[in-house]
Amino acid sequence: MPRKARELLAQIDALPWRDDLRRRVQHYGCRYNYKARRVTRDSYLGPLPEWPATLAGGLSADGIFEAVPDQVIVDEYLPGQEIAAHVDCEPCFGDMIASLSLGSGCTMDFTPLSLQPALAHRLEPASLLVLEGVSRFDWKHGIAARRSDEVAGTTVPRGRRVSLTFRNVIRIAD
C-alpha cells in the first residue's frame, strides 16, 4: 500500500469509531440512517473536518465530482464481513458516488437490475471506485462474506479493508 494511503489509514484509526452496526464506522458531514434508508435533519454533523474535506476537494478539483462531496462514511470490513448488495439511496444522494479502498483488496460484485449477467471487479488497495450513470442507478454493488477471493486462478486472502465513501446529500427528510 502506498505511503500516503498508510498515513491516511493511521489518521483514520486515531479517530473514534462507532460500533453500533455489524462493522465499525465513522460518519462525517451527515449520519446516514441505514434502517430508515434516509438522511434526516438531526443527522447533520456539521461541515467536513479538514482531512476528509481535503480529500473531497481533491475529488472535485480532479473533475470526478462537480460539487465537492459533503458527506463521507468510513467503513471497516474485516475478513468475512460483507456489504449487502444495494444501490445507494437515490433520493438521498447525488448522481456520483466514489469509494476509496484502503488496506486489503477485495472483489466487489455488481448485479444488474435488468437481465444482464452479473460482474465482479477487484478493488485493489488505494484504488478509487466511481459509480455514476448506469453503474450508480441500474446496478447493485456488494461484497460477499468471504475470507478470500479468487483472483486469476489464485486464492487471495482478505485482510482488513477500510473504505471511504464520498457523496453529496441532496435530500434531507424531516
N, C-alpha and C positions, 0 to 999 in steps of 0.2 A: 504494500500500500504506500502511495507517495507520502512524503514527509508532511505536506500541508494537510492531507486527509488524516494522518495520525494525530497531528496537532489539533485539528478540529474535533476529532473524536475525544481526545483528552479534555478539551474545553467543555464539551457537552457532558462528559462523565463527571465533571466537577460541579455540575448544577443539579438541583433536586429533581428527582423522578417521581411521577405519580405511579402508583401500582394498583389502581382500582379496576384495571382491565386484566385480561389474561396475559398481558405484557406490560412492560414499563413504558411510560410515555411522558413527553414534555409538550406543552402547548404554548404557543406564542401568538399574540395578536387576538385570537379568539379560541375558545374551547369549543370543540365540536361535540355535540351530544350524539353518541353512537346509537343509543337505544331509540331516541326520537328521530334520528336522522335529520337533524337541523341545527342551525346556529340561532341562538336567541340573544336578545339584548343583554341579558345578565351574564352571557358567556364572554362578553368583551373583556379582554385582559389589559388593554392599553396598546400603545404602539409597540412595534417590534423592538426588542433590545438591540444594542449595537451589533453584536455578532451575526444574528440572523438577518438584520436589516442590511448589513454589508453584503451578505450572500444574495439576498433578494434583489438588491440594487444591481449587483453584477449580472443577474439573470435578465434584468430589464435592459441594462446597458449593452449586453451581448445580443439583444434582439429576440430573446426567447419569449419574454413577456412584453406586451405593450405597456402595461402599467405595472409598477413594482408590486410584487406579491405582498399582501398584508396579513397573511396567515401562514404559520409554519408549524407542522406537527413533527416531532421527533419520536420515532418508534424503535424499540429494541426488540429484536427477534432472536431467540436462542435456537439452536438446532432442534428441529421437531416442531417448532411453533409455526402456525400458518397465518396467512392473510386470506380470509374467505373471499371468494370471487365476488366482485362488486363493480359497479360504476359509481364513481364519486358523486355525491348528492348534486343532481342537476340544478334544482332551484337555489341551492346554497352557494355554489362556486362557479367561477367563470369558465371560459372556454379552454383554458390552458391549465395543465397540472404538470409539475415537474417533481421528480423524486431522485435525490442524490443518495447513492448507496455507499456506506462506509463499513469497514470491517470485512466480513466474509461475503463472497459472492453467493448467488443462488439462482435458480431457474424460476422465472415468472411465467405463469400460464395465462394465455389470452383466449377467452371463449366468446365467440360472436353471438350477438343477439339474434342473428339470422341463421340460415342453414349452412353457412360456410364452415370449413373444418377449423378446429382449434389450433392454436400455435403455441410454441414455447420459445422463450427468449432468455438467454443468460444475462443476468445483471452482474457485471464484474465490479470489484471494489473500486470506489472512486468514479463510478460511471453515473451519468445523468440520463434518466428515462423521461422523455417528454411525451405527454398524451395531449393530443389536440384533434379537432375534427372527428373523423370516423373512429379513431382509436380512443378518443375521450368519451364519446357518447354511444357508440354502437358495439363496443366490446367490453366484456367484464375482464378484470385482471385480478389475479390472486396467486398465492404461493402455497403449494401443497405442504402438508405437515409431514415432512421427511427429514431425516438426519443427513441425507446425502443426495446428490443429483448425478445423473448420468450425463457426462459431457464428452462428446466424441468417442464413445465406447469405453470411457473410463469412469469409475465411481469416484466422485469428488465429495469428501465430507464437508458438511456445512459447519461453519463456526458462528460466532456472534455477529449478527448483521444489524446495523443501525441505519434507518432511512430517515431522511429529511424531506418532507413533502411540502412543496410551496404551492399556494393557491391564492386566489383573490375571492374574498367574500362578496357576493352580490345580493344576497337576500337574507335578511335577519328577521326571524319570526318573533312574534310577541310572546 
